Amino acid sequence: MRHLRQVLIAHKVLPDRDRNLDYLERWFDVKLSEIGDVDERRALRGFLTWTHIRRLRVADSPVSPYSAASIRNEVTSAIKLLDWLRARRRDLHTCTQADVDEWCLQGGSMPHRARGFVVWCVERGYMNGVVLAPRPAAGSRVVFDDQDMRWRIVRRLLHDDTLATADRVAGLLVLLYGQMVSRIVQLTVDDISESEGHVMLRLGKYPVIVPRPLDQLLLELVDTRKGKASLGHTDEHRWLFPGGLPGAALHPLAVSARLAKLGVPGRIGRNTALMENAATMPAAVLSDLLGLSVSGAVQWTIRAGGRGNTYAADVACCYAPDSPGRKTNGD
């Protein structure tokens, strides 16, 4: 039924909808039905309704795949906490601070993802004044320790013709341009153009010139792109990475999984690329070319030891009408 509905949406028979929110709500229902204890189910249902569902239903933009995954992880951690307490003959009302501290000793991020649920339960009297501290931030300076390894992966993606073109392009956009997978799958054929013998790719406000042989891979992807949908196939979409449902882009988590199999580390690869680019260009240019927010570009430039605190001056230089270095759409 889900696929058939998407076919009808792709052919404009039915209106589009927030698919991620729809899947998320159905997933909530399944998880709630698996909880046998009435009080636990009531607490979790209240948390889901007041913390997530109501907010998502009135949001101006649809739920992103990563937001949906983050919420699922949070709910999964909350359910694991309930199971963990039950195994120790505890429940939400009898849970102590010592229990919460022991729960966090499991390590990793999973225990800390239940923090929102714990805070909500304490505020509404389901739990008695316990505190689950947030996990210490790992920091954004996690980069490749071995640059040779990074470039070995880049060379393989550039030259190994046995790999899928879509995977090669996606991996290179992460490792060379610091792009998030969620942004990559939103690229369309309209973001690629040719000008004066160069292939141009628009990631931000202005397009960048793509060097060889990545430029040829992009053109090949434009020519050969196709989704996995058979029933209800439509060629009306402009996605560079079409997905398995008619008219839909490929899911970011699917791309991340494929890149992981190729040895492309998403976060580390992206951080390394951004750090390297931030060290070679002003924050204003970094923001415009790679699609970063102004504050994000400034922070990356500062981390890279650049002139992040001169953003305003960089903008004035780059965009002043009389500036010899002024950029245009073709630059």
N, C-alpha and C positions, 0 to 999 in steps of 0.2 A: 504493500500500500504506500509506503514512503516513497519508493522509486516512482510509482505511477503518479503520485501527487506531484513529484518534482518534474515529471514529463509534462504534465498539464500546466505547471507554472512556467516551464521553459517555453512552451508554445502560447503563453499568455491566455490560456483558458481559465486558469485560476490566478488570483492575485498572489504576489510573493509574500513571504512571511519570514519571521525571524526563526530560521531553522535551528540555530544553536539553542535558543531559549526553549523552543518546543521539545527538542531532545532532552534538554536539561530537566524540564518539568516532568517528563515521563520517567526519567532516570530517578528523580526524587521519589516519585510514587512507588517505584520498584523497591528502592532502599527502605522506605518507610514501612512497606508491607512486610519486610523481613525482620522487623523489630517486634519481638513478642511482648515485651513489658509495656504496659499502657502508659505509665508515667514517662518512660524514656522516649516513647514514640511521640507523646504530646510535647515534650520539651524540644525534640529535634524538629518536629513539624513547625512549632512556633518560631524557632530559630530560622528555619528555611524561609518561612513566609515573611517575617518581618525584617530579616537581614538581607535576603536576596531576591525572592520572587517579586515582591511589591516594587522594589527599586528597579529591577530589570524590566518590568512591564511598562514603566513610565519613562524609561530612559530615551533620550533623543536618538541614540544610535543603536544598531543591533548588537547583540552579544558576540564578541569575538571568540574564535576557537580557543585562544589561550585563556581568556577570562572564564570560559566554561570549564576548561580543564582545571584551572586553579580552584574554582568553586567545588568541583567534584573531589579534588584532593583534600580540600578543607572538610567536606562532609564525610569522606572516607576516614579521615583521621578522627573526627568526632565519634563515628560509629565504632572505630577500634578502641577509643577511650572507654566507651560504654561497655564493650566486651571485656576489656582489660579489668575494669572495676568489678564487673560481675564475676569474673574468674577468681577474684580475691574477696568475694562475698561483701562487696561494697556496692553502693549506688550513688547517684548524684547527691543525695541528701547527706549521706554518711562519709562522703569523700573528704579527706583532710589534706592540709598542705603537704604533709609528708607523702601522701599518695601521689599528689601532683608532681612533687619533686622526683619521686621514683619513676613516674611515667616518663619524665623528660630525660632520664638517664639512659634511655634506649638509644639515644644518639640520632644523628641525622636530622632532617627537617620535618619528618612525619609527625612526631609528637607535638611540635610547636604549631603545626597547622590547625590544631584543635583550639588554639587560643581564643579565636573569635567566639566559638561555641561556649567555652568556659566563661568568658566575660559576660556573654548574654545570659547564661544560666545564673551567675552570681547576681546580676542586676535584677533578675526577676524571681529570685528566691528559690531557684531549683538547687543551688549550691550555696555553701556557707563560707563566704569571704576568702576563698582560695585565690591564688594568683599564679597564672601560667605565663611566664616571661616570654617575650618574643625571641626567636632565635637570633643570635648575633649575626649581623650582616657579613656576608663573605667578602664584600667589597667588589668593586668593578675593575680592579687592576689585575684580575686573573688573566694572564696572557700565556702564549706559548713560551715554555722555558727553552725549547730547542727550535730556533728559527729554521734550521735545516729541515726539520720534520714538516713544518708548515709548507715550505717551498717544494718538498717532495710530493706532498698531497696536491699542491697547485699544479705542478708539472704533470702529474698523472691525470688530473681532470682536464688539462689542456690538450693532452696528446693521446690518451687511451681511447681509441675509437670503439672499443668493446663496451664501454659504459653508455648508458642512456644519455642522450643529449640534454634532456631536461634536468637530470641529476647533475651533469657536469656544469651546466649554467648556474643552477641553484647553489652548488657548492662554491663556485668561483665568486658569486655575488656575496657570499658570506665571508670568504677568506680574503678577498681583495677590496671589497667596498663596504664591509661591515654591516651588511643588510640583515635585518631580522627576517626569519622565514615567513612570519605573518605578513610582512610587507612584500616579500618576493612573490607570493602566490597571488597578490592583488595586481601584479603587473599585467598590462594588456599589450596587444600588438601596437597600439597607438603610442606606447612609451618608447618604441624603437623607430628610428628614422635614419635616413641617409642624407648627408650634406657634404658636397665638395669632395666626394670620394671617401668620406669617413662614415662609420656607423655610430650613431648617437643613441644613448640610453638615458632616459629621464628617470632619475631616482628622487629628485627634489625639485626645486624651483626651476633650475636650469639643467639641460642635458649635459652629459659628459661624453667625451670622445672615447670610444672603446678600442683598445689596442688589439692587434692580431695576436693569437688566433681566436680570442674570445669573440671578436666581432663576427667571425664566420659561424661560430657556434650559435650566436644569437639569431643570425639570419636563417640558419638551418632549423632552429627551433620554431621560428615564425612559419616556415614552410611546412613543417612536419607535425606541428602540435596537433594532438587529438586526445580527447578524453576516453574513458573506458565505457561510456554509456553506449548501448546498442539500441534498446527500446527507446523510442522517442528522441532519437539523435537529432540535434539541431546545430547548424553551423553559424547561428546568429551571434554567438558569444564572441568576445574579443580577448578572452583570457589567454595569456601566454602559457599558463600551467592549468589547463582544463582538468576538471575532476571526474569522478565516476558517476555523478548525478548530472542529468541534462542541464546545461546552462549555468553550472556551478564551477567555481575554481577548485583546484585541488586543495585538500585540507592541509593546513600547516603541519599538523602532527604526523601526517603521512610523509610529507617531505622530510621532516626532521628524522624520522625513522630510517628513511632511505639514505640520507646523508650519513647517519651514524654507522650504517653498514659499510659505507665507503671510508670510514675513519675520519670524517669531517666533524670536529667538535664544535657544536654551534656557538656556545657562549664564548669559549676561549678563542675560537677563530674570529668571531665578530669583534671581540675586545681588542685582539691584536691588530686587526685591520684598522679599526678606528684610532687606536693609539698611533699607529704608523702614519695614517693620513693626517691626524691632528698635529703631528710633529712637523709636517711639511707645508701646511697652509693655514691662513688665519681662520678664526672661528666663523666669520661671516661667510667665507667661501665654503667651509666644511658644511655649514648648515644648508646652504643653497644647493650644493652639488649632491650631497648624500641624504638629504631629506631629514636631517636632525632638527630638533627644536633649537631655538636660540640658546636656551639655558644648557641644554645637553651638549651643544657644540662648544660652548665656553668651558664647561667642565672637562670635556675631553682634551681641549687644547691646554688647559692648566695642568692636567695630569701628565700630558706629554711634554711639559716644560716649555710650552709655547706662550703666545701673547693673548691668553684668554681674557685678560682684564682690559684689553684694548678693542673690544668688539665694536663699540660705537665708532671709533676712528677707522677701523677696517671697513665698516659699512660705508662711511663717508668717502673713503678712498675708492672703493669698488664701484660705487653707484653715482658719484658726483658727475653731472653732465659733462664737465670739462676734463674729467680725469682720463689720461691716456690709457689707463688700464681698465676702463669701464667694460663690464661684461655685457654681452648680448645673448639672445637665445641660441645663437650658433657657436658661442665661445665654449 
